[in-house]
Amino acid sequence: MALLQVENIKKRFGNNQVLKGISFTLERGQVLAIIGSSGSGKTTLLRCLNFLETPDEGEISVGGKPLLNLGQTLTEEQVRENRLHFGLVFQNFNLFPHYNVLENVTLAPTLLNTDTPERIKAHAMELLEQVGLANKADAYPYQLSGGQQQRVAIARAWAMHPEVLCFDEPTSALDPELTGEVLRVIKGLKGEDRTMIVVTHEMEFAKSVADVVIYMADGVIVEVGTPEEVFDHPKNEKTRAFLQGFQESF
Amino acid sequence: MFLPVTLELLGGFWESLKVFLLTLAFSLPLGLLVCFGSMSKFAPLKALMRCFVWVIRGTPLMLQLIIIFYGPGLLFDLPAMPRFTATIVAFAINYACYFSEIYRGGIESIARGQYEAGQVLGLTKGQIFFKIVLPQVIKRIMAPMSNEIITLVKDTSLARIISVYEIIWAGESFIKKGLLWPLFYTGAFYLIFNGLLTVLFAKIEKKLNYYRG
């Protein structure tokens, strides 16, 4: 069974129907790339998965367990528990400026008592090693470049062992020369049985890392398939136009 | 004459300090409660707290002292509180309202993303507030808070309107003995104490400067 099942998610803000029924499944260890122009609902979808927004309709299941119990309002505690299945790396990092790099990574596991303090710290150092920032453990966020901050944010998100980690345009706020290091880190995480959803405008990255690509427009999934299918042989006219527009802009 | 006057004024200043310290001890946490009330999603509570803050900030502290001390007796025939207690009650309420607005400004200045980062990590509302938001708020409100706290040092002199002994009273009492300078001399006590506070706040601000943002 698929690790993540999303069925017919709908979300409206006032008169604006942002998500018009999104359904997809994702297997454990797979990387899903979501592409699409701004305003297509990609970010709202990620925010729904992380329960920063509550979908109006639909169901989200992780490992076969439905999380929304639609029709009922979720309690604060249920929402909090649901969030633990997912992690989110934000476009603008949102590191905690008053904690150093190591503390940013250990804060949540420590407050939620996921392990002993020694093991939390050891695990955090391992993660920082993986994102290439073990030597910055004592630095504060303001002392880091944007790319380094985003790598810390990735380590921070993984420290809570989410089953699915979502990235919301992780390189959009970075200078072009810093995007590479972040993309390399995300790429490096793949294959360690980590399931990821990446909303991105980096087409080359999506092509090389994703197992599945979804193209979204106007709150619906227009096309879904392997990177070859979506990028090289798009079936839908809209997808073709979008990809063409992208190539022309470079 | 200088030494006995100094000693007398020191005694008076100690009374002023007691008002200062007790007011701080009660109004700092009380202000947080008022602040939560005035930011509440429950509209009636929010309206009530904002109205309360408006009344307290909109009327003189001197008048509030008089009302809290004489009011219960005049209006409801209740026994009056001890003068000193009434002073602390009036000061604590008054300063809590000012502090609550400073807190509110600080809390509202923290970016939405800080809350969301805590939420997606699975932290509880309490953990997000006390571990992520509040420490950053403290740094941001240091300057307005030190302003308000220095004002409080000088406001303690209002307590004498309900006959609470403090340094101005001590200074004034020498006039009857034909000495005017002790009253002017009281200024030195305020000045020195506020100088110490200024140094203290500068130290705290420097200490909080280990991070930016």
Interface residues (C-beta under 8 A of the other chain):
Chain A: N50 F51 L52 E76 R80 E81 R83 L84 F86 G87 L88 F90 N92 N94 L95 F96 P97 H98 L107 A108 L111 L112 Y140 P141 Y142 R156 A157 M160
Chain B: A111 G113 Q114 E116 A117 G118 Q119 V120 L121 G122 L123 T124 K125 Q127 K131 I132 P135 Q136 K139 Y210 Y211 R212 G213
